[in-house]
């Protein structure tokens, strides 16, 4: 027995398992589609991520929160459904089959009696959600952008009032110092008019920010410009006096101290809620929670009601997760960077890491199902590994035919060995099967070659013949494991064996 002979037997065996693996892959994909394994596994993985583990993933608040996420248009639009009777008929058949399976009917504390795992009576869900859509949807569900904006608006308003009060106090101090001096009367009257115009300008800037017509940096820049104009008018029109000179120095110092840069103004005023403050906003009794409640309680009843409802409903695991995300980002963010953006980026990173682990779990589960399918196919197809080796070693015509067809398939796909298309490979192997009679199946010829008898319905096989059939069980088990390895594995192996058999690649 020489090396080419052994390689021919190996190539024939690998080709046979490639054929059976393609069948197993088709069955596994069909089951995954009909039973919606990917969609159900994704939904469950998101529940576990938000619950911080499997222990609390069935909690009613978690399930309701995920239902809200899946009800968001960004997520629901991913799972587009066909319209019309004929177009929806296959989907309805899929729903009917999947509704009979246990994963969609397990009682869940947060679900209604007739609800499904996808929530709100939905029969299906997306099989894939990008990290960006997940993070955006979760933040919208928790209303984090809205609450953060409202908190920032209240702080900008407080910042505006403090700056105006400081400038007004400088005018009041000047007025008290020059009281009774006629030459300052017109000047002070004029500066109070200018102050009123600056105050109106500040109010307009705040309104634009509240209406999201300008961002925070633009709003602070406009306030600084308004203060600059006021100081310029003051300096040009002021009467010569040590009191006016002192007031001017105070105004310039105020401008320099507060508006030296946009980042300085935002940082000193805490105008941009950082990621830690956003998390504290979600925790009842925290300092930021109290600040926000007092700021909007009388000004925006609808926002206040939504805020109270959400924080009362929010699961503890969500605030714990958000706190962990805040600690991760604390040492590596810019102080004036939007906490909402930073939190969203960290949510995306956390989601990607979680989905990598969930993908590993899904592959392990799929491998278990693939093994079961492999064993069933091995028995149904009577794919006895030892019998196949025996046939290939004794039947040179069969061996040469299989080797020839296997080589043709490798040649056709030699440019795309790493990314071979399964559908194309399936059609090529079906074409090759028309010329090959593989050493598998329950035909009388194959069974006689396998166990030495011809089975018949009316004949009594006997215990001795039964034990002769039992010899095939180890071969079926080996074939079942081999089939579960998958078509890509066997195609890759076929190409490697072919290269060795043909003494490597062509130069």
C-alpha positions in Angstrom: 0.0 0.0 0.0 1.7 3.2 -1.2 1.1 6.9 -0.5 -0.9 7.7 -3.7 -3.3 4.8 -2.9 -3.8 6.0 0.6 -4.5 9.6 -0.6 -7.0 8.3 -3.1 -8.9 6.5 -0.4 -8.8 9.6 1.8 -10.0 11.8 -1.1 -12.9 9.4 -1.8 -13.8 9.4 1.9 -13.6 13.2 2.2 -15.7 13.7 -1.0 -18.4 11.4 0.4 -18.5 13.4 3.7 -18.6 16.6 1.7 -21.8 15.4 0.0 -23.5 14.4 3.2 -22.3 17.6 5.0 -24.0 19.7 2.3 -27.2 17.9 3.0 -26.8 18.4 6.8 -26.1 22.1 6.3 -29.3 22.4 4.2 -31.3 20.7 6.9 -29.7 22.8 9.7 -30.3 26.0 7.8 -33.9 25.1 7.1 -34.5 24.3 10.8 -32.8 27.5 11.9 -35.1 29.5 9.5 -38.4 27.7 10.4 -37.8 27.8 14.1 -36.2 31.3 14.0 -33.2 30.2 16.2 -31.1 33.2 15.3 -33.8 35.7 16.0 -34.8 34.0 19.3 -31.1 33.7 20.4 -30.5 37.4 19.6 -33.5 38.5 21.6 -32.5 36.3 24.6 -28.9 37.6 24.4 -30.1 41.2 24.6 -32.2 40.3 27.6 -29.2 38.7 29.3 -27.0 41.7 28.4 -29.5 44.2 29.9 -30.1 42.0 33.0 -26.4 41.6 33.7 -26.7 37.8 33.6 -29.1 35.0 33.1 -30.5 35.1 36.7 -32.6 38.2 36.2 -33.2 37.9 32.4 -36.8 36.7 32.9 -37.6 39.7 35.1 -40.8 41.5 34.0 -39.1 44.9 33.8 -36.3 43.5 31.6 -38.7 41.8 29.2 -40.8 45.0 29.0 -37.7 47.1 28.3 -36.6 44.8 25.5 -40.2 44.8 24.1 -39.9 48.6 23.9 -36.6 48.3 22.1 -38.0 45.8 19.6 -41.0 48.2 19.2 -38.7 51.0 18.2 -39.0 51.8 14.4 -35.2 51.5 14.0 -35.4 47.8 15.1 -38.9 46.9 13.8 -38.0 48.2 10.3 -35.1 45.7 10.1 -37.6 42.8 10.2 -39.5 43.9 7.1 -42.5 41.7 6.3 -44.1 41.0 2.9 -47.5 42.2 1.9 -50.4 40.3 0.3 -51.8 36.8 0.8 -49.5 34.9 -1.5 -46.4 36.8 -0.3 -47.1 36.3 3.4 -48.2 32.6 3.0 -44.6 31.2 3.5 -44.1 33.5 6.5 -47.4 32.4 8.0 -46.3 28.8 7.6 -43.0 29.6 9.4 -45.0 31.2 12.2 -47.2 28.2 12.5 -44.2 25.8 12.8 -42.3 28.0 15.2 -45.4 28.5 17.4 -45.3 24.8 18.1 -41.8 24.9 19.5 -41.1 25.4 23.2 -38.7 28.4 22.9 -41.6 30.6 21.8 -44.1 29.3 24.4 -42.0 29.3 27.6 -44.0 31.3 30.2 -42.2 34.6 30.9 -42.9 36.8 33.9 -43.0 40.0 31.7 -45.1 38.5 29.0 -48.9 38.1 28.5 -50.5 34.7 28.3 -50.5 34.5 24.5 -47.3 36.5 24.0 -44.2 35.2 22.2 -40.5 35.6 22.9 -40.4 38.5 20.4 -42.9 40.4 22.6 -46.2 42.2 22.0 -47.6 39.2 20.1 -45.0 39.4 17.3 -44.3 36.2 15.4 -40.8 37.1 14.3 -37.8 39.4 15.0 -34.6 40.5 13.4 -31.8 38.0 13.2 -29.1 40.7 13.3 -29.0 44.2 15.0 -26.0 46.4 14.5 -24.3 47.9 17.6 -25.2 51.5 16.4 -28.9 50.7 16.1 -28.9 48.9 19.5 -27.2 51.8 21.3 -29.4 54.4 19.7 -32.6 52.5 20.3 -31.7 51.8 24.0 -30.8 55.5 24.6 -34.1 56.6 23.0 -36.0 54.0 25.0 -34.4 55.3 28.2 -34.9 58.9 26.9 -31.3 59.7 27.8 -30.7 62.3 25.0 -33.9 64.2 26.0 -33.2 64.2 29.7 -29.6 65.1 29.1 -30.7 68.0 26.9 -33.2 69.2 29.5 -30.5 69.1 32.2 -28.1 71.0 30.0 -30.8 73.6 29.3 -31.5 74.2 33.0 -27.8 74.6 33.6 -27.3 77.0 30.7 -30.2 79.1 32.0 -28.6 79.2 35.4 -25.3 80.1 33.8 -27.0 82.9 31.9 -28.7 84.4 35.0 -25.4 84.3 37.0 -23.5 86.1 34.3 -26.2 88.8 33.9 -26.4 89.2 37.7 -22.6 89.7 37.9 -22.7 92.4 35.2 -25.7 94.1 36.8 -24.0 94.1 40.2 -21.0 95.9 38.6 -23.4 98.6 37.3 -25.2 98.8 40.7 -21.8 99.3 42.4 -20.8 102.0 39.9 -24.1 103.8 40.4 -23.7 103.8 44.1 -20.2 105.2 43.8 -21.1 108.1 41.5 -24.4 108.9 42.9 -25.1 112.6 42.7 -22.6 113.3 40.0 -24.6 114.7 37.0 -22.1 113.6 34.3 -22.7 109.9 35.0 -26.6 110.1 34.8 -26.8 109.8 31.0 -24.0 107.2 30.8 -25.7 104.9 33.4 -29.0 105.3 31.8 -27.5 104.4 28.4 -25.6 101.4 29.9 -28.8 100.1 31.5 -30.5 100.2 28.1 -27.5 98.3 26.6 -27.8 95.8 29.5 -31.5 95.2 28.6 -30.5 94.6 25.0 -27.8 92.2 26.1 -30.3 90.4 28.4 -32.7 90.1 25.5 -29.9 88.7 23.4 -29.1 86.1 26.0 -32.7 85.1 26.2 -32.8 84.6 22.4 -29.6 82.6 22.6 -31.1 80.4 25.3 -34.3 79.9 23.3 -32.4 78.9 20.2 -30.5 76.3 22.3 -33.6 75.0 23.8 -35.2 74.6 20.4 -32.0 72.8 19.2 -31.4 75.5 16.6 -27.9 76.0 18.0 -25.5 73.7 19.8 -23.9 74.4 23.2 -20.6 75.7 21.8 -22.3 78.0 19.4 -24.6 79.3 22.2 -21.7 80.1 24.5 -19.7 81.7 21.7 -22.7 84.0 21.0 -23.0 84.9 24.7 -19.3 85.9 24.7 -19.8 88.1 21.6 -22.7 89.8 23.3 -20.6 90.5 26.4 -17.8 91.8 24.2 -20.1 94.3 22.5 -21.4 95.5 25.9 -17.8 96.0 27.2 -16.9 97.9 24.0 -19.8 100.3 24.3 -19.0 100.8 28.0 -15.3 101.6 27.2 -16.1 104.0 24.4 -18.8 106.1 26.1 -17.6 106.0 29.8 -16.7 109.3 31.4 -13.1 109.6 32.7 -13.1 108.4 36.3 -11.4 106.0 38.6 -14.8 104.4 39.3 -15.6 103.8 35.6 -12.1 102.5 35.1 -12.5 100.1 38.0 -15.9 98.9 36.6 -14.4 98.4 33.2 -11.6 96.3 34.7 -14.2 94.2 36.5 -16.2 93.6 33.2 -13.0 92.6 31.3 -12.0 90.3 34.1 -15.4 88.7 34.1 -15.2 88.2 30.4 -11.7 86.7 30.6 -12.5 84.5 33.5 -15.7 83.1 32.1 -15.5 83.3 28.3 -11.7 82.9 27.7 -12.7 79.8 25.7 -15.8 77.8 25.0 -14.4 74.8 26.7 -13.6 76.8 29.9 -17.1 78.2 30.1 -18.7 74.7 29.6 -16.4 73.1 32.1 -16.8 75.8 34.8 -20.5 75.9 34.4 -20.9 72.1 34.1 -23.1 72.9 31.1 -22.4 69.6 29.3 -23.6 66.7 31.5 -20.8 64.1 31.5 -21.4 60.4 31.3 -21.3 60.0 35.1 -23.9 62.7 35.6 -26.1 61.0 33.0 -26.0 57.8 34.9 -26.7 59.5 38.2 -29.7 61.1 36.5 -31.2 57.6 36.3 -30.7 56.8 40.0 -33.4 58.0 42.4 -32.2 60.1 45.3 -28.9 61.1 43.6 -27.7 64.7 43.6 -28.2 65.0 39.8 -31.6 63.4 40.1 -32.7 66.0 42.6 -31.3 68.8 40.5 -33.1 67.7 37.4 -36.4 67.1 39.2 -36.4 70.6 40.8 -35.4 72.2 37.4 -38.3 70.7 35.4 -41.0 70.1 38.0 -42.8 73.4 37.4 -41.6 74.2 33.9 -42.3 71.0 31.9 -45.0 68.8 33.4 -44.9 66.2 30.6 -41.1 65.7 30.8 -41.4 65.5 34.6 -44.1 62.8 34.4 -42.0 60.8 31.8 -39.0 61.1 34.0 -40.7 59.9 37.1 -42.4 57.0 35.3 -39.1 55.9 33.6 -36.9 56.1 36.8 -39.6 54.2 38.7 -39.8 51.5 36.1 -36.1 51.2 35.3 -34.6 47.8 36.4 -31.7 48.0 38.9 -29.5 46.0 36.5 -29.7 48.8 33.9 -28.5 51.5 36.3 -25.7 49.1 37.5 -24.7 48.5 33.8 -24.7 52.2 33.1 -22.6 52.8 36.2 -20.0 50.3 35.0 -19.9 51.9 31.5 -19.4 55.3 33.1 -16.4 54.1 35.1 -14.9 52.7 32.0 -15.0 56.0 30.2 -14.1 58.3 33.0 -10.3 58.3 32.5 -10.3 58.6 28.7 -12.8 61.3 27.7 -12.6 65.0 27.1 -14.3 67.0 29.9 -16.4 68.9 27.4 -17.2 65.9 25.2 -20.9 65.1 25.1 -21.7 62.4 27.8 -24.5 61.1 25.5 -22.0 60.4 22.7 -19.5 58.8 25.0 -22.2 56.6 26.6 -23.5 55.6 23.2 -20.0 54.6 22.1 -19.5 52.5 25.2 -22.9 50.9 24.7 -21.9 49.9 21.2 -18.6 48.4 22.5 -20.4 46.5 25.2 -23.0 45.2 22.8 -20.3 44.0 20.3 -18.4 42.2 23.1 -21.7 40.6 24.3 -22.7 39.5 20.8 -19.3 37.9 20.3 -19.9 35.7 23.3 -23.5 35.1 22.2 -22.2 34.1 18.8 -20.0 31.5 20.4 -22.9 30.1 22.4 -25.0 29.9 19.3 -22.2 28.1 17.4 -21.9 25.6 20.3 -25.7 25.0 20.3 -25.7 24.6 16.5 -22.8 22.1 16.7 -24.9 20.0 19.1 -27.8 20.0 16.7 -25.4 19.4 13.8 -24.1 16.3 15.6 -27.7 15.0 16.0 -28.5 15.7 12.3 -25.2 14.0 11.4 -26.0 10.8 13.3 -29.5 10.7 11.8 -28.2 11.2 8.2 -25.4 8.6 8.8 -28.1 6.0 9.8 -30.6 7.0 7.1 -27.9 7.0 4.4 -26.2 4.0 5.9 -22.9 5.9 5.8 -20.7 3.3 7.5 -17.2 4.7 7.6 -15.5 1.3 7.8 -17.5 0.0 4.9 -16.7 3.1 2.8 -13.0 2.6 3.4 -13.3 -1.1 2.5 -15.2 -0.3 -0.8 -12.7 2.5 -1.8 -9.7 0.2 -1.1 -11.1 -2.7 -3.2 -13.1 -0.9 -6.0 -10.5 0.9 -8.2 -13.2 2.1 -10.7 -15.2 3.7 -7.9 -12.1 5.2 -6.3 -10.9 6.7 -9.6 -14.3 8.1 -10.5 -14.6 9.8 -7.1 -11.1 11.2 -7.2 -11.6 12.5 -10.8 -14.9 14.3 -9.8 -13.4 15.7 -6.6 -10.5 17.1 -8.5 -12.8 18.8 -11.0 -14.7 20.5 -8.2 -11.4 21.7 -6.6 -10.2 23.1 -10.0 -13.5 25.0 -10.5 -13.2 26.7 -7.1 -9.5 27.0 -6.8 -9.6 30.8 -7.0 -12.1 31.0 -4.1 -11.0 28.2 -1.8 -11.4 30.3 1.4 -14.8 31.8 0.4 -16.5 29.1 -1.6 -20.2 29.5 -2.2 -22.2 26.7 -0.6 -25.0 26.9 -3.2 -22.5 26.7 -6.1 -20.7 23.8 -4.4 -24.0 22.0 -3.9 -24.9 22.2 -7.6 -21.5 21.0 -8.6 -21.7 18.0 -6.3 -25.2 17.1 -7.5 -23.8 17.1 -11.0 -20.9 14.9 -10.0 -23.3 12.4 -8.3 -24.9 11.5 -11.7 -21.6 9.7 -12.5 -20.9 8.2 -9.1 -22.5 5.4 -7.1 -21.2 6.2 -3.6 -20.7 3.3 -1.2 -23.6 4.4 1.0 -27.4 3.7 1.1 -29.7 0.8 1.8 -29.7 -0.7 -1.7 -29.5 -4.5 -1.8 -26.1 -4.3 -3.6 -24.5 -2.0 -1.0 -26.0 -3.8 2.0 -24.8 -7.2 0.7 -21.3 -5.8 0.3 -21.5 -4.3 3.8 -22.9 -7.2 5.9 -22.9 -10.1 3.4 -26.7 -10.6 3.3 -29.6 -9.2 1.2 -32.4 -7.9 3.5 -35.9 -8.8 2.7 -39.2 -7.8 4.3 -40.6 -11.4 4.3 -37.3 -13.1 5.4 -36.3 -13.8 8.9 -32.9 -12.3 9.3 -32.1 -13.8 12.7 -30.0 -12.8 15.6 -26.8 -13.6 13.9 -27.6 -11.3 11.0 -28.8 -8.6 13.5 -25.3 -8.6 15.1 -23.8 -8.3 11.6 -25.8 -5.1 11.1 -24.8 -3.9 14.6 -21.2 -3.8 13.4 -22.2 -0.8 11.3 -23.0 1.3 14.5 -19.4 2.4 15.2 -19.1 3.4 11.5 -22.3 5.4 11.7 -21.1 7.2 14.8 -17.8 8.1 13.1 -19.7 9.3 10.0 -22.2 11.3 12.2 -19.3 13.2 13.8 -17.7 13.7 10.4 -20.9 15.0 8.8 -21.3 17.5 11.7 -17.9 19.1 10.8 -19.6 20.9 8.0 -19.2 21.3 4.3 -16.6 24.1 4.4 -14.3 21.9 6.5 -14.5 19.0 4.1 -14.1 21.2 1.0 -11.0 22.8 2.5 -9.6 19.3 3.3 -10.4 18.1 -0.2 -8.3 20.9 -1.7 -5.4 20.1 0.6 -5.5 16.4 -0.1 -5.7 17.1 -3.8 -2.6 19.4 -3.6 -0.6 16.7 -1.8 -1.7 14.0 -4.2 -0.7 16.2 -7.2 2.6 17.1 -5.5 1.7 20.6 -4.5 0.7 23.7 -6.4 1.8 24.4 -9.9 4.7 27.0 -10.0 
